[in-house]
Amino acid sequence: MAASSTPPLDQKITAPYGSWSSPITSDVVSGASKGLGGTAVDSHGRLFWLESRPKESGRLVIVKGGNNENEEAIDVTPKEFSVRTVAQEYGGGAFSISGDTLVFSNYKDQRLYKQSLDSKDSTPVPLTPDYGGPQVSYADGVYDTSLNRFITVREGVHCLYVEGASGVDPLSIAKVTLDDVASKVVDFKIV
């Protein structure tokens, strides 16, 4: 029988602070279970929810429930996207659904994207400018279907400053046009 390099459990070992090994790794802790977040229902009554994927580096995806109990849920979010916002440092409000259209904030670049829910292989289309990185973030958006726009909280260096707002980055409420031709972001004047 080969000698074990691991001492018996009842043997006390002294090691410098932070150098000891633990059987409880970050993978064990974070990979224990999926997390569930926001929910929404589309115009066909289909349920959608936000699900964290610990085994995919914590990626967050929108999942569409099956139409009946025999149909499996499917991921709506393509692999290269993660649905999460860092607006106001709390996250939340990272997606919204109206009719058959999904608008979500992508974690990597914090841009808003629009995606059709009717097509099986719908590629998300960017709605907001590319600032070369996550300099602006969006959260808690709602649809204004009468004017075909998306109203959202916007935070970052390219926003109007709102007097009395907490935090370093300025805030604004912005409207994002949902036209397929050219999307445009405009700040509302806050009095």
N, C-alpha and C positions, 0 to 999 in steps of 0.2 A: 504494500500500500504506500502511495506517495505521500510525502509530508505536505500538509496544507500551509499556505502562506498567510492564511487568515487566522488570527488568534482566537481562542475560545471566547464565547460571549461573556463569560464571567471574568475574563482577564481585563484589567483596566489598562488603557494605553494613554500616554501623555503625548500630545502633539501640539505644535504651534497653532495659534489661533487661525482659523480659516483653512488649515491644511488637511484636516481630517476628512475622510470620505464618509459618505452617507448612502445608505441603500435607497433613500428617498430622493430621486433626481427630479429636475424640473420637468422632464418628459413624463414622469409618473404623475406628478401633480397636475400639470396642464392637460395631459392626455386622458384624464380620467373620464371626462364626458363632454359632450357638445353643450354649448350654451344657446339659449333661445332669446331672441330680442323682439323687436317691433313686429306688428302684424298689419296686414291690409287685405282688402277684398277687391277683386277687379269687377268689371261690369257683367261678367258671367257668373258671379258668385263664388269664384275660386279663391281659396285661402292662400295667402303668401306670408312667409315669415322670414326673419333674419336668423341665421344659424352660424355659430362660431365653429371653426374647425381647428381644434388644437393640434391635430396631426398634420395640418397644412400651415404651420407657423402662425396659427391664430387667425387665419383668413376668415372673413365674414362673407357669407353668400346668401342671396335671396333664393328661397326654395318655394316651389309651387306644389301645393298639396294635390293629391289625386282627386279625380272627379267622383270616385266612390272608394269604398274600403278595399277593393281588390286592385286598385291602381296605385302604383308607387309614386311617391313624391319625387320631383326632379329639380335639379339645380337650374336656376335661370341665369345666374351670374357666370360669365365665362371665366376660365381658370386664371387669366392674367389680371383679373379685377378683384378687389376686396371692398365691400360696401361698408364704409366707416367714415365718419367726419371727426375732425378735431376742433371744430368751432367751439369757442368759449371753453375749451379744455375739458368739456364734459362728454363730448360725443353725443350720441342720440340723434333722432330725427334725420337719419342718413338716407332714407328713401321715402318715396311717396308714389302712389298709384292712382291714376284716374282713367276710367274707361279701360282701354287695353294698352296704356302707355305707362311705363315706369321711368321715373327720374331718380337717380341715385348719385351719391358722392363717392368717388373712388379714393381709397386711402392713400395710395402712392402719390398722386398728384393733386388731390383734393378738388379736382374739377367735377362739375356736374355732367352726367351723361344721360341720354335719353335712349330707351330701348323698347321695342315693340314686344308685347307679350303674346301676340297671336302667332308669330312666326317661331318655328322651332329653333332656327339658327340665326336669331336676330343679333347682329353686332351692335354694341352700344355706340352711339354717336355723341361726340363731345358737344356740350352746349355752351360752355364757358371758356374764356381765353386760357391759353397755355402761358403761364408766367415763368416757365422754366423751372418749376418746382412747386412745392406746396406752400406758396406765399399767401394764398387766399383760400378760405374754407367756407363752406355753405352748410346750413342746417335748418331743420324744422320747416321745410318748404310745403307750400300748398298750391294747388292748381287754381287758376282763374280761367275757367273754360270759356267764359263769355268773351274774353279778350285774347285767348290762346297764349297764356303766359304762365310762368311759375314764379310765385312770390316766395322769397327766402331770406333768412338772416345771413348776412355776409360779413366775414371778419378777415382782416388782413391789411397789408400795406397799401393796397390799391382801393381802399374804401374811404368814404367820407368819415370824418371824425364826428362822433356824437358826444357832445359835452356831457360830462358826468358819467360816462361809461367806465366801468371798471376794467382793469387789465391794461396791458401794453398796447395791444393791437386795436385800432379803431373798428367800430361796428357800423353797419348800415342795414337797411332793409332794401333788397334789390328785386327788380323784376327781370326775368329772363324770358325772352321771346321763345316760343316753341316752334316757330316756322321752320320748315325743312330747308328753306333757301338759305337763310343766314340768321343765326342766333345772335342776339345782342343783349348785353347786361347793362342796366341803367339803375342808378341809385334813386330811391324815393327821397324827396326832401323831407327831413324830419324836423318839425317845428317844436 
